[in-house]
Amino acid sequence: MANTAVTAPPHWRASPKRVLLASPFVLPLIPLLARWAVGQFSAGYHLLAFASAALSLVIGLGMVVALAATFGLARGRVHSDADGLTVAPARWLDITVRVLCILVTAAAVAGVVLWWRGDLAVLHLESSRRGGTTTVGIMSVIVAAAGLFTAPRWFSTSGVMGEIRLTPATLTIINGGRTTTVGWDDIAAISDDYGARRQIACPLVVRLATGRSRIVNLAAFSSDPAELYWLLEHYWRNPADRAQLAIGHAAVRLAGREFSAAAPLAPAGH
């Protein structure tokens, strides 16, 4: 098994075009914002300088997160105990996303204060300095409110990115501020396809018997999301094996790529 790799589900996107195409346009903003922040600080606009520096860091960290998820640079954490198997994003990636959320919220709060004080006029967003600054102010209020509303997740055990838990009886997905716990027998299908219009690199689509679906991007949870996908698919497809989730064998199965026949293995070197 050491010389083989699990083949990705057929509907996953093979090429990270969006991240690569965006990089030349996004990355130059980092030094520009940083330099502008220094200039604003020297001019005495300290809060505006802070907001600009925070945005510079947000862009940089955001690109790190996007590249890590796209190219599988973050090895996920796997924990097995008597309750079952838990899969979570890499610790450094989880911390980076938490810091990213804090910086975005801090920059937005700074924007609200600047708008309230009338200091956004220094941005010269338009000749009247009214409509443009109002737009920035309203956007800052919305982002700040959303950030503060989700603040408890910054310090929660499952973090901002969440985790996936498998027990002999249930599957739990914590992601995007939502927690879904469903019995294995209530899952109608596990799929990798949720339509051509939506853009998620490595989607897991859990279709419930009620007709509803839960979608999560597995690229955030593992450096080899295909392995995680086929593990989930295996335990859904094979009820007799679910007891293994409580005795630690699921982690062994994941490491050894011991999945059902639905998960083909690519030849060595592919």
C-alpha positions as CSV (number, residue, x, y, z in Angstrom):
1,M,0.0,0.0,0.0
2,A,2.9,2.4,0.6
3,N,3.5,2.7,-3.2
4,T,-0.1,3.4,-4.1
5,A,-2.3,6.4,-3.9
6,V,-6.1,6.6,-3.6
7,T,-7.7,7.9,-6.8
8,A,-9.7,11.1,-6.3
9,P,-13.5,10.9,-6.7
10,P,-14.4,11.6,-10.4
11,H,-16.2,14.9,-9.9
12,W,-13.4,16.6,-8.0
13,R,-11.6,19.4,-9.7
14,A,-8.0,18.4,-10.6
15,S,-6.6,21.8,-11.4
16,P,-6.3,24.7,-8.8
17,K,-6.7,27.3,-11.6
18,R,-8.5,29.9,-9.6
19,V,-5.9,30.3,-6.8
20,L,-3.0,30.4,-9.3
21,L,-4.7,32.9,-11.5
22,A,-5.6,35.2,-8.6
23,S,-2.1,35.1,-7.1
24,P,-0.4,37.7,-9.4
25,F,-3.2,40.1,-8.8
26,V,-3.7,39.6,-5.0
27,L,-0.1,39.2,-3.8
28,P,1.1,42.7,-4.9
29,L,-1.6,44.2,-2.6
30,I,0.3,43.0,0.5
31,P,3.4,45.3,0.2
32,L,1.3,48.1,-1.2
33,L,-1.0,48.1,1.8
34,A,1.9,47.7,4.2
35,R,3.7,50.6,2.7
36,W,0.6,52.7,2.8
37,A,0.1,51.8,6.4
38,V,3.5,53.1,7.3
39,G,2.8,56.4,5.5
40,Q,-0.5,56.8,7.3
41,F,1.1,56.1,10.7
42,S,3.8,58.7,9.9
43,A,1.0,61.2,9.1
44,G,-0.6,60.6,12.4
45,Y,-3.5,58.4,11.2
46,H,-2.7,55.6,13.6
47,L,-6.0,53.8,13.5
48,L,-6.2,53.9,9.7
49,A,-2.6,52.6,9.6
50,F,-3.7,49.7,11.9
51,A,-6.6,48.8,9.6
52,S,-4.4,48.9,6.5
53,A,-1.7,46.7,8.2
54,A,-4.4,44.3,9.3
55,L,-5.8,44.1,5.8
56,S,-2.3,43.4,4.5
57,L,-1.9,40.5,6.9
58,V,-5.4,39.3,6.0
59,I,-4.5,39.0,2.4
60,G,-1.2,37.3,3.1
61,L,-2.7,34.8,5.5
62,G,-5.7,34.2,3.3
63,M,-3.4,33.2,0.4
64,V,-1.5,30.9,2.7
65,V,-4.8,29.2,3.7
66,A,-6.0,29.0,0.1
67,L,-2.7,27.5,-1.2
68,A,-2.5,25.1,1.7
69,A,-6.0,23.8,1.1
70,T,-5.6,23.7,-2.7
71,F,-2.3,21.9,-2.8
72,G,-2.7,19.7,0.2
73,L,0.0,21.3,2.3
74,A,-1.7,20.9,5.6
75,R,-1.8,17.4,7.1
76,G,-5.0,17.0,9.1
77,R,-5.2,15.7,12.7
78,V,-6.7,12.3,13.3
79,H,-7.7,11.3,16.8
80,S,-9.2,7.9,17.8
81,D,-10.8,7.0,21.1
82,A,-13.6,4.9,22.6
83,D,-16.1,7.4,21.2
84,G,-15.0,7.1,17.6
85,L,-12.7,8.8,15.1
86,T,-12.3,12.6,14.8
87,V,-10.6,14.3,11.9
88,A,-9.7,18.0,12.1
89,P,-7.5,20.5,10.1
90,A,-3.8,20.8,10.8
91,R,-3.1,22.7,14.0
92,W,-1.2,25.4,12.3
93,L,-3.9,25.9,9.7
94,D,-6.6,26.0,12.4
95,I,-4.6,28.7,14.3
96,T,-4.0,30.7,11.1
97,V,-7.7,30.8,10.3
98,R,-8.5,31.9,13.8
99,V,-5.9,34.7,13.6
100,L,-7.3,35.6,10.1
101,C,-10.9,35.9,11.6
102,I,-9.6,38.1,14.4
103,L,-7.7,40.4,12.0
104,V,-10.7,40.8,9.7
105,T,-12.9,41.7,12.6
106,A,-10.4,44.1,14.1
107,A,-9.9,45.8,10.7
108,A,-13.7,46.1,10.3
109,V,-14.2,47.5,13.8
110,A,-11.4,50.0,13.1
111,G,-13.3,50.9,9.9
112,V,-16.5,51.5,11.9
113,V,-14.7,53.9,14.3
114,L,-13.0,55.7,11.4
115,W,-16.4,56.1,9.7
116,W,-18.0,57.4,12.9
117,R,-15.2,59.9,13.4
118,G,-15.2,61.0,9.8
119,D,-11.6,60.0,9.2
120,L,-12.4,57.9,6.2
121,A,-12.4,61.1,4.1
122,V,-8.6,60.8,3.9
123,L,-9.1,57.9,1.6
124,H,-10.4,60.2,-1.2
125,L,-12.8,57.5,-2.4
126,E,-14.6,60.0,-4.6
127,S,-14.8,63.8,-5.1
128,S,-17.7,64.2,-2.7
129,R,-16.1,61.9,-0.1
130,R,-19.6,60.9,0.9
131,G,-21.0,58.0,-1.0
132,G,-17.7,56.1,-1.1
133,T,-17.0,56.5,2.6
134,T,-20.6,55.6,3.4
135,T,-20.2,52.3,1.5
136,V,-17.0,51.5,3.2
137,G,-18.5,52.3,6.6
138,I,-21.6,50.2,6.0
139,M,-19.5,47.3,4.8
140,S,-17.3,47.7,7.9
141,V,-20.4,47.5,10.2
142,I,-21.6,44.3,8.5
143,V,-18.2,42.6,8.6
144,A,-17.6,43.7,12.2
145,A,-21.1,42.5,13.3
146,A,-20.6,39.1,11.6
147,G,-17.1,38.7,13.1
148,L,-18.2,39.5,16.6
149,F,-21.2,37.2,16.2
150,T,-18.9,34.3,15.4
151,A,-16.2,35.3,17.9
152,P,-17.0,32.4,20.4
153,R,-15.9,30.0,17.7
154,W,-12.4,31.5,17.6
155,F,-11.7,30.0,21.0
156,S,-13.8,26.8,20.8
157,T,-12.4,23.3,20.8
158,S,-13.5,22.7,17.2
159,G,-12.3,26.1,16.1
160,V,-13.5,28.0,13.1
161,M,-12.9,25.3,10.5
162,G,-14.6,22.6,12.6
163,E,-14.1,18.8,12.5
164,I,-15.6,15.6,11.3
165,R,-16.5,12.9,13.9
166,L,-17.4,9.3,13.1
167,T,-18.9,7.0,15.7
168,P,-20.5,3.6,15.3
169,A,-23.9,5.2,15.3
170,T,-23.5,8.7,13.9
171,L,-21.6,11.1,11.6
172,T,-21.1,14.6,12.8
173,I,-19.9,17.5,10.6
174,I,-18.9,20.8,12.3
175,N,-18.0,23.4,9.7
176,G,-19.0,26.9,8.7
177,G,-20.7,27.6,12.0
178,R,-23.1,24.6,11.6
179,T,-23.1,21.3,13.4
180,T,-24.9,18.4,11.7
181,T,-25.2,15.0,13.5
182,V,-27.0,12.3,11.6
183,G,-27.3,8.5,12.0
184,W,-25.6,6.4,9.4
185,D,-28.9,4.8,8.5
186,D,-30.4,8.3,7.8
187,I,-27.8,9.0,5.1
188,A,-29.3,8.3,1.6
189,A,-26.0,8.7,-0.2
190,I,-22.4,10.0,0.1
191,S,-21.4,11.8,-3.1
192,D,-18.6,13.9,-4.6
193,D,-20.9,15.8,-7.0
194,Y,-23.1,18.8,-6.1
195,G,-23.5,20.5,-9.4
196,A,-21.2,22.2,-11.9
197,R,-21.9,25.8,-10.9
198,R,-20.5,25.6,-7.4
199,Q,-16.8,25.8,-6.9
200,I,-15.4,23.6,-4.2
201,A,-12.3,21.7,-4.9
202,C,-12.9,18.5,-2.9
203,P,-16.6,18.4,-1.9
204,L,-18.2,15.8,0.3
205,V,-21.9,15.8,-0.2
206,V,-23.9,13.9,2.5
207,R,-27.4,13.5,1.2
208,L,-30.0,12.7,3.9
209,A,-33.1,10.6,3.6
210,T,-35.1,13.8,4.3
211,G,-33.9,15.2,1.0
212,R,-31.5,17.7,2.5
213,S,-27.8,17.7,1.9
214,R,-24.7,18.7,3.9
215,I,-21.7,19.9,2.0
216,V,-18.1,20.3,3.2
217,N,-14.8,20.9,1.5
218,L,-12.5,18.0,2.6
219,A,-9.4,19.8,1.4
220,A,-9.4,21.8,4.6
221,F,-9.3,18.6,6.7
222,S,-6.5,16.5,5.1
223,S,-3.5,16.8,2.9
224,D,-5.0,13.8,1.0
225,P,-8.7,14.5,1.1
226,A,-9.4,11.6,-1.2
227,E,-8.4,9.2,1.6
228,L,-10.8,10.9,3.9
229,Y,-13.6,10.8,1.4
230,W,-13.3,7.1,0.7
231,L,-13.0,6.4,4.5
232,L,-16.4,8.1,5.0
233,E,-17.9,6.4,2.0
234,H,-16.5,3.0,3.3
235,Y,-18.2,3.3,6.7
236,W,-21.5,4.4,5.1
237,R,-21.4,1.6,2.7
238,N,-20.3,-1.1,5.2
239,P,-22.5,-1.1,8.4
240,A,-20.7,-4.2,9.7
241,D,-17.4,-2.3,9.9
242,R,-18.7,0.6,12.0
243,A,-17.9,-1.0,15.3
244,Q,-14.2,-0.5,14.3
245,L,-14.7,3.2,14.9
246,A,-14.8,2.6,18.7
247,I,-11.8,0.4,18.9
248,G,-9.2,2.5,17.0
249,H,-9.2,0.4,13.8
250,A,-10.6,3.3,11.7
251,A,-7.3,5.2,12.1
252,V,-5.4,2.1,11.0
253,R,-7.7,1.7,8.0
254,L,-7.2,5.3,7.0
255,A,-3.4,5.0,7.3
256,G,-3.4,1.7,5.3
257,R,-6.0,2.9,2.7
258,E,-8.1,-0.1,3.4
259,F,-11.3,1.0,1.8
260,S,-14.2,-0.6,-0.1
261,A,-14.0,-1.5,-3.7
262,A,-15.5,1.8,-4.6
263,A,-12.1,3.5,-3.8
264,P,-9.7,2.6,-6.6
265,L,-6.0,2.7,-6.1
266,A,-3.8,4.5,-8.6
267,P,-0.6,2.6,-9.8
268,A,2.7,3.6,-8.2
269,G,4.1,6.8,-9.6
270,H,0.7,8.3,-10.5
